[in-house]
Amino acid sequence: MKCRDVEKMLSAYSDGESPSETKALIDSHVQSCESCRRLLEETRALSKALDVLPAAKASPFFYTRLKSRIQAEERIQRTPWTERLLIPVSAAAIALLGFWLGTVAGGNGDAAKQENSSLNAAASTSYLDTFDSVPSASFGDVYFALAGQE
């Protein structure tokens, strides 16, 4: 067993919480390794010093809140990545669709301009002299241009 492995299990070992097969491996390693033996002695001394302190009391709902947070984390981890990506990808697709429809349907008045350009010059200049209730390049202007009304 390597020192790095022993260091990770030393606290449980000093508290008597290690399984018997692990305990035997740590015993043999500590007997042959001076640095791990010193670390075990320091861990035991620290544990004795901490035993003198009074036990901290948890708030009444601490365990309830802790359990609910653990369950929430487990639900998040169990959720497949496809479901976690579904909402952002859908939102992006809707935004792109809206942008595309706005560009194609609105077209910045291109359809109305093409319709107006096919009229003779006299009719198009008379259009400029009158008050128009439908602003140029608006949805209403495009609708009337497509419907053939002016």
N, C-alpha and C positions, 0 to 999 in steps of 0.2 A: 504494500500500500504506500502511496506517495504522500509526502507532507501536505501537499495542497488538498488532497482528499481528506486527510485526518483533520486539518484545520476547519474544514466545512462541517464535520460531524462532531467536533470536540465539545460544543456546548450541550448537545443532546447526550453525549457520552458522560459528561461530568454530572448531569442531572439524573442519570440512570435511566434514560429513555431510549437508549440504543437497543436494537435487536441483539440477541446473544451471539450470532455469527459475526456481526459488525463489531461487537464489544471485544471479541477475541482478537480480531485483526488489529484493532486500535491498541489493545494491551500489548501485543507483540511489537507493534511499531513504536509505541511510546518507550518501551524498554530499551530499544536500540537507537532512538533518536533523541539527542539532548535538547534540541530546540523545541520539539513537540512536547517533551516532558515539561519544560519550563512554561510553555504556553498552557498546558493542562493545569499546572499549579496556579498560574495567574487567573485562569478561568474559574477554578474552584474558589480562590480567594475573593474574586469579584462576586461570585454567587453568594458566598457567606455574608459579604458586606451588604448586598442587596436584600438579603433575608431579614436584616435588622429593620429595614424601612417598613412602615405600615403599608398594607395593600391599598391600592387606589380603588375607589368605588366608582363604578360606571353609572352614568345617568340612567334613569328608569327605562328609557326607550332606546338606549344605545344598541342593544342586541337586535331589536326590531329594525332599526334603521340600517344597521350593518347587514343584516340578512337581506333586506330589500335591495340594497345597493349591490350585493353579490349576485342576487338573482337577476337584476337588471344587466349587469355585466355579462352574465352567462347567456342571457337572451341575445345581447348584441353579438357575442362571439358565435352563437349558433346560427345567426342570420346569414344566409348565403350571400356571397359578394354580389351576386346578380340582383338580389333584392335591395341591397344597400346602394347600388348604383342606379336603380330604376327611377327614383325621384329626380336626381340631378340630370340624368340623361333625358328624361321626359321633359323637364323644364327647358333644357337647352333646345330640344327638338321643337317645342312649341314656340319658343322665341324665334328660332330660325324660320319656321313656317310663317309666323306673323310678319317677319321682316320681308320674306320672299313675296307673300301675298300683297303686302303694302307696296312693294316695288313694282310688281307686275300689274296689279289692279289700279294703283294710283298712277304709276308710270310717269309721275311728275307732269301730267297733262300731255304726254306725247301723243296719245290717240286723238285728243281734241285738237292739238296743233296740226296733225296730219289731215284731219277732216277740214279744218279751217283753211289749210293751204290749198286744198283742192278747189275751193270756191274762187270765183273770179275776184280780181283786185278791188273792184268797186264795192262788192258786198263785204269784203273783209275790212275795208276802211270805214264803212258805215257802222260796222260793229264797234269800232273804237269810239265813235262819236256819241253813242247812246249809253245810258246807264244800264249796267248789267247786274241783275240781282244774284247771279251765280258767279262767284269769283273764278278767275282763270286758274286752271290746274287743280281744281277741287274735285271731290268725288261727284258732286252734282254736275259739274262741267263735263266730266268723263261720261257720266250716265247719259246726259242729254246728247253728247256727241255720238255715243254708241247707239242710242235710240233713234237718231236721225232728226232730233228736234233742236231748235235753237231759240 
